[in-house]
C-alpha cells in the first residue's frame, strides 16, 4: 500500500524505523495502535470522534471482521468496515513500545 | 412557565441516567416529545429537601453536545434554553460512568463550559471498585470545579447525597462555581477539537484514578466471544428472538383473551340494563367494544417493551444489532430494525412503537413504513376463509397458501424498503457505529417503569383516537337506520304464535332468523352499505362486489372483522365458530346478479393478495402518526400500501380469470 512508503506524518523515528501505518479495518486483533489521521469529515465520522476514535487516541481491535469491535478507553465500539477504513493508525511496535510515547504529531 | 427550580439530567447512553432519574422521581414522571420533533424527554418532580421539590428534565442520552444527531441537537438546544416554551434549566446534573471516565468526561467538559451550575453524579462506583479502580472524588471535584457525588443508581447508594446537593443548588447556597483552571479547548493549538478535549479528559482521569489494582473484567470479553461469533452468535440470537416472538405471539394471547372476555361480559351487562335501541348499540358496540379494541393491544405492547428494556439493560440488544447489521444492511435497513420487523408478525402496533430503538430518523422511518406489510394474526381469519373456499379438502394446499402469504409479506416489505431507499429516503442505512456496553444484570424496576410509560403513552395518545375512530365506524354501520324487512316482522309474529303453542325451540329459531334478516337489511342500508355500493365500480376490476366492499370498509376497524361482516351481509349471522362452516357454504354458493358465482378462484386469490398488502388497520395509522409526529407519513403509508394492494390484486384477478375456467 502507498501509505507504508510515504507516511502521512513524515517524522524522524528515533530508531530510524518507518512508523507502520494501517487502516483501522485492516488492523490485526489484539494489536494496539494510535490514531494518526482521519480522512473524511462526514457526520458518521463525527460520531466516531465523539466516541473517542479521534487523532491521538489509542485503540485496539478486539474482534476483526465487518463489522468489527474496537476498544477505545474502556469502552467497546461496534463499527462498520466502511467507516473504519477512513481511520489511519500507527501501529505500536514492538508492542511494548507504544506509539504514543513517540514524538507527538503535528 | 412554572417557577420551580429545574435541573436537567444529562449523560452518555448506558451511563445509568434512566436509573438515576427513576430513583429520584419514581412514578411521578411524564413523557412528552420535544416540540416539533419525535424525540422524547421525560419530566419528573423530585423531593430534595423536607419541603422542597424540584423539576427534573431527563434529556436523551448523548456523547457530545455538538455532533449532528437530532437527539444531541435537541438536548443541547434544551440546555441553552433555545427550545420554544422551555427556559434554560437552572442547573445540570451530569451522570458519569466511573468505569469509563475518559469518555464520559468529554461531555462533562462541554457542559461545564456552558457556565451553568453543575453537579456530577459519579455512577457505577460499585462496578469501578469491583474492577479495582480507585477514584479520588475530592481530586475530581477540584479538577472539575463542581460538586462530585459518588453513587450507584442501581443499589441506591449516594442518591440521598445527590438530593442534598440539588437542594443546596436550589437554595442558591452553592459556592460560586470556580472557573476551570485549564480549559480543555485551546483554540488554534490543534486542528482537532476532539483531540484537545480528549487529551484533557485523559489527563484528568490519570490524576484522579488509581488503577494500579485494576483488573480488566474478562466477563464481557468472554461473553462477546460467543455472542458476536458468526455462527454461535447467530444461534443465540435466533434463540432469544424466538423466545421474544413466542412471548408476544402465544403468551400474550392469555391476557388478550381475558380482556376480550371481560369486555364481552361488560357489553352483555350493559345490554341487560339498557333497553334495545340507539343508546344500547352505542354503548355496547361503540363504547365498550371500542375500549376493548384499544386495551386488547396492551398485553403485546407491555410484554414487548418489558423484554426489550431488559435486553437493552443487559447490553444484549446492542450485540443483536451488531450481529444482524450485515444482513439488514442489504435492504437498506439497520440491524436494529430486526426486532420491530419480527414483532410485526405478532402485531404492527407494538412493533412500530419499538422502532424507537433505531436512533437514525431515516432508518426508523423506513422501518415504520414497511412494518405493516408483515403478516399479523388479524389476517389469519381472512386467509382461513379464503383457503377454506379454495381448498376445502386439502390441508396441505391450505398450509402452502399460508406459508406463501407470510413469505409474500416479508418479500414485499424488503422490496418496499429498497424502493424507499432509492426514492423518498435516499442513501443506505447509516454505517454501524454502536457502543457495546459491558454486560450487566438488568434492573426489573427500570424495565417495569419503562413498560408502564409506554403503555400510558399508547392509551393516552393513541387509544383515545382509536376509540374515536371505532365510534365513527360503529355509526357508519348503524346509521341511517332502516325498518326491519316485512319478512322478518312476519317471522317474529309467527314466533309469538308458535311460542303460545308451546314450541319454544321453534320460536327461538324463528326469532334468530328474523334477527339475522334485520341485521342484514340494516347493514346493507347503512352508510357502510352505501359506501360498499359506491366503491363497487372501483373494486370490480379486482373481482369484488359491493358486499365484499362492505367487508373491506368494515376491515378498517380490524382486518378480521371482514369475516363477521360477510356473515351478516350474506345473512348467516354472527361470527361464532359453529357458523363458520355455514358461512363458507353460503359464500361458496353466493352469486352475482348475473348468476355467476362470486367467490371464484380468481376472486379468492385477489382477496387474499389484497389482504396481504393493503393498509387497513386504522389503529396502526394512529400509532404511526404518534410515532412520526405528523399525518404526512401515515397517509403516505395508507396510499402506498393500498395502491400496491390494488395493483397486485388487479393483476392476480385479471390473469387468473382469463387462465382458470
Interface residues (C-beta under 8 A of the other chain):
Chain A: X43 X44 X46 X47 X48 X49 X50 X51 X52 X54 X55 X56 X57 X62 X63 X65 X66 X67 X69 X72 X73 X74 X75 X76 X77 X78 X79 X80 X82 X83 X106
Chain B: X63 X64 X67 X68 X69 X99 X100 X102 X103 X106 X190 X191 X192 X194 X195 X198 X199 X216 X220 X221 X224 X228 X230 X318 X321 X322 X325 X326 X430 X431 X432 X433 X434 X435 X436 X437
